[in-house]
Each structure stands twice: as structure tokens, then as C-alpha cells.
Amino acid sequence: MTLIMGRGLSDSKIAFIHYPVEANVIVHNQPNALVLPRNAVDSEDSVWTEQNGRRQKIKVRTGITTTDYVEILDGVDEKTKVIISRQK
């Protein structure tokens, strides 16, 4: 593994073995992806929506999932009003 120091660290700052390091590793990048918070998608890959004042459960097809977000591939679009449950 190669550690490259980026912005925010001057040349005078050196990383030593056993120093704590925080890193974000990007394994995939999907521009213009439709994503929802994880708490908006239930364990059955469904979301609750509001249409004409009524709640409706809709099945979605999911893609990449992170600790915070779920990519939505099919089922709802950016105009759909999705009900997001509160975090506990």
C-alpha cells in the first residue's frame, strides 16, 4: 500500500509507521445516481411513497449500498415523494 499525502498536509508533516490514518476509498463512482438514505428503504427493498395524499408501498430495485445511502435503479424516480422514517 502506498500512502500519498494530499491537500491539508505540508511537506514538513510526515506519516510514520503506526500513526493513525483516516482514509476514504472510492471503489465505484456513479455520476447522477438516484440515492436514498438507508432508512428510506426497508428490508424487502421497498419504499413508502405519498401519491395523491395516500401512502403506498412500492418495490424498488437497488444497486450500490453504502453505510448511509442506497442507490435506486428502478421503481421510483427523482420526482417521487418518498417517506423517510426517522433514525432511531
Backbone as CSV, one residue per row, in Angstrom:
resi,resn,N_x,N_y,N_z,CA_x,CA_y,CA_z,C_x,C_y,C_z
1,MET,0.848,-1.166,0.000,0.000,0.000,0.000,0.896,1.231,0.000
2,THR,0.570,2.183,-0.827,1.299,3.444,-0.878,0.425,4.528,-0.289
3,LEU,0.995,5.299,0.625,0.272,6.396,1.243,0.733,7.686,0.607
4,ILE,-0.185,8.391,-0.026,0.137,9.664,-0.670,-0.514,10.760,0.147
5,MET,0.283,11.683,0.610,-0.238,12.798,1.382,-0.833,13.818,0.424
6,GLY,-2.045,14.223,0.688,-2.719,15.177,-0.195,-2.846,16.532,0.441
7,ARG,-3.825,17.282,-0.018,-4.078,18.624,0.490,-4.245,18.621,2.001
8,GLY,-3.847,19.709,2.595,-4.022,19.850,4.031,-2.796,19.456,4.824
9,LEU,-1.853,18.781,4.191,-0.627,18.405,4.872,0.548,19.057,4.180
10,SER,1.361,19.740,4.936,2.537,20.375,4.347,3.646,19.343,4.193
11,ASP,4.664,19.700,3.458,5.792,18.794,3.249,6.511,18.467,4.548
12,SER,6.360,19.328,5.552,7.051,19.097,6.819,6.356,18.036,7.671
13,LYS,5.131,17.673,7.321,4.421,16.645,8.080,4.651,15.296,7.420
14,ILE,5.118,14.364,8.198,5.463,13.049,7.675,4.620,12.009,8.404
15,ALA,4.145,11.019,7.681,3.414,9.919,8.292,4.407,8.815,8.641
16,PHE,4.317,8.338,9.855,5.206,7.283,10.316,4.422,5.987,10.493
17,ILE,5.130,4.888,10.527,4.507,3.595,10.795,3.829,3.672,12.154
18,HIS,2.660,3.100,12.265,1.837,3.044,13.472,1.133,4.360,13.787
19,TYR,1.222,5.361,12.918,0.448,6.578,13.101,-0.967,6.306,12.606
20,PRO,-1.991,6.808,13.296,-3.354,6.598,12.798,-3.586,7.412,11.517
21,VAL,-4.282,6.796,10.594,-4.595,7.443,9.324,-6.066,7.213,9.029
22,GLU,-6.750,8.237,8.559,-8.132,8.092,8.124,-8.156,8.196,6.616
23,ALA,-8.850,7.259,5.962,-8.891,7.260,4.504,-10.288,6.928,4.012
24,ASN,-10.678,7.534,2.921,-11.902,7.187,2.211,-11.492,6.562,0.899
25,VAL,-11.877,5.315,0.704,-11.504,4.599,-0.507,-12.729,4.537,-1.416
26,ILE,-12.612,5.109,-2.586,-13.710,5.085,-3.548,-13.520,3.865,-4.432
27,VAL,-14.461,2.917,-4.343,-14.369,1.703,-5.142,-15.240,1.774,-6.390
28,HIS,-16.175,2.712,-6.392,-17.028,2.885,-7.569,-17.617,4.288,-7.508
29,ASN,-17.748,4.911,-8.647,-18.339,6.243,-8.731,-19.422,6.213,-9.801
30,GLN,-20.634,6.589,-9.411,-21.764,6.566,-10.345,-22.347,7.970,-10.426
31,PRO,-21.921,8.774,-11.417,-22.456,10.135,-11.544,-23.970,10.116,-11.783
32,ASN,-24.664,11.088,-11.214,-26.112,11.261,-11.398,-26.938,10.078,-10.910
33,ALA,-26.417,9.339,-9.944,-27.167,8.205,-9.397,-28.310,8.728,-8.528
34,LEU,-29.430,8.011,-8.540,-30.541,8.311,-7.656,-30.298,7.544,-6.365
35,VAL,-30.144,8.247,-5.253,-29.877,7.595,-3.978,-30.881,8.059,-2.933
36,LEU,-31.126,7.184,-1.977,-31.987,7.486,-0.836,-31.241,7.113,0.440
37,PRO,-31.564,7.777,1.554,-30.988,7.345,2.825,-31.390,5.893,3.096
38,ARG,-30.524,5.148,3.757,-30.813,3.729,4.014,-32.110,3.526,4.783
39,ASN,-32.445,4.471,5.670,-33.669,4.295,6.456,-34.933,4.529,5.631
40,ALA,-34.817,4.913,4.371,-35.988,5.064,3.499,-36.343,3.744,2.815
41,VAL,-35.394,2.822,2.776,-35.596,1.540,2.087,-35.695,0.441,3.136
42,ASP,-36.794,-0.336,3.081,-36.958,-1.385,4.092,-36.231,-2.666,3.685
43,SER,-36.296,-3.663,4.540,-35.559,-4.912,4.311,-36.061,-5.693,3.097
44,GLU,-37.226,-5.363,2.593,-37.789,-6.031,1.411,-37.527,-5.232,0.136
45,ASP,-36.584,-4.266,0.211,-36.290,-3.373,-0.918,-37.542,-2.658,-1.417
46,SER,-38.279,-2.105,-0.479,-39.469,-1.309,-0.786,-39.347,0.045,-0.110
47,VAL,-40.065,1.025,-0.664,-40.126,2.356,-0.056,-41.585,2.760,0.080
48,TRP,-41.849,3.619,1.063,-43.180,4.186,1.209,-43.200,5.517,0.487
49,THR,-44.231,5.713,-0.326,-44.367,6.955,-1.075,-45.703,7.609,-0.742
50,GLU,-45.815,8.862,-1.128,-47.083,9.567,-0.978,-47.557,9.972,-2.359
51,GLN,-48.742,9.502,-2.728,-49.330,9.832,-4.020,-50.782,10.230,-3.797
52,ASN,-51.122,11.436,-4.208,-52.483,11.956,-4.046,-52.937,11.898,-2.594
53,GLY,-52.041,12.201,-1.667,-52.388,12.223,-0.253,-52.472,10.864,0.402
54,ARG,-52.137,9.813,-0.301,-52.217,8.454,0.248,-50.843,7.817,0.256
55,ARG,-50.592,7.023,1.288,-49.327,6.290,1.372,-49.413,5.001,0.568
56,GLN,-48.321,4.688,-0.130,-48.284,3.472,-0.939,-46.888,2.878,-0.859
57,LYS,-46.809,1.563,-0.676,-45.533,0.867,-0.621,-45.162,0.419,-2.031
58,ILE,-43.946,0.764,-2.460,-43.503,0.441,-3.813,-42.203,-0.348,-3.750
59,LYS,-42.138,-1.424,-4.498,-40.927,-2.235,-4.612,-39.922,-1.491,-5.486
60,VAL,-38.654,-1.460,-5.062,-37.598,-0.827,-5.835,-36.483,-1.832,-6.103
61,ARG,-35.740,-1.560,-7.145,-34.541,-2.361,-7.434,-33.360,-1.521,-6.999
62,THR,-32.534,-2.088,-6.118,-31.426,-1.328,-5.555,-30.108,-1.703,-6.218
63,GLY,-29.155,-0.791,-6.085,-27.813,-1.009,-6.625,-26.805,-0.962,-5.493
64,ILE,-25.847,-0.097,-5.616,-24.785,0.031,-4.630,-25.364,0.547,-3.309
65,THR,-24.931,-0.051,-2.211,-25.361,0.354,-0.882,-24.133,0.726,-0.059
66,THR,-24.196,1.884,0.590,-23.130,2.301,1.499,-23.687,2.276,2.920
67,THR,-22.898,2.720,3.869,-23.388,2.761,5.247,-24.520,3.763,5.414
68,ASP,-24.599,4.755,4.530,-25.609,5.808,4.667,-26.670,5.837,3.570
69,TYR,-26.340,5.374,2.374,-27.236,5.543,1.222,-27.408,4.255,0.425
70,VAL,-28.529,4.210,-0.319,-28.837,3.096,-1.221,-29.116,3.679,-2.595
71,GLU,-28.464,3.124,-3.607,-28.726,3.539,-4.984,-30.032,2.895,-5.445
72,ILE,-30.905,3.667,-6.071,-32.178,3.174,-6.588,-32.081,3.085,-8.106
73,LEU,-32.214,1.873,-8.627,-32.099,1.647,-10.067,-33.450,1.686,-10.770
74,ASP,-34.515,1.274,-10.060,-35.823,1.184,-10.697,-36.911,1.186,-9.624
75,GLY,-38.071,1.692,-9.953,-39.221,1.671,-9.057,-39.737,3.051,-8.728
76,VAL,-38.828,3.996,-8.475,-39.190,5.391,-8.235,-38.210,6.263,-8.999
77,ASP,-38.585,7.525,-9.177,-37.671,8.454,-9.838,-37.482,9.680,-8.959
78,GLU,-36.761,10.665,-9.464,-36.426,11.848,-8.666,-37.647,12.708,-8.323
79,LYS,-38.777,12.484,-8.983,-39.989,13.257,-8.706,-40.909,12.582,-7.684
80,THR,-40.625,11.326,-7.344,-41.457,10.576,-6.407,-41.258,11.095,-4.987
81,LYS,-42.359,11.325,-4.263,-42.284,11.741,-2.866,-42.116,10.494,-2.004
82,VAL,-40.891,10.298,-1.508,-40.584,9.131,-0.684,-40.655,9.539,0.789
83,ILE,-41.310,8.712,1.601,-41.414,8.962,3.026,-40.177,8.346,3.687
84,ILE,-39.436,9.180,4.390,-38.218,8.719,5.042,-38.481,8.624,6.523
85,SER,-38.286,7.421,7.078,-38.541,7.226,8.508,-37.417,7.834,9.323
86,ARG,-37.740,8.190,10.549,-36.755,8.777,11.443,-35.704,7.752,11.832
87,GLN,-34.492,8.250,12.060,-33.425,7.384,12.574,-33.671,7.183,14.051
88,LYS,-33.350,6.014,14.552,-33.533,5.718,15.975,-32.316,6.077,16.756
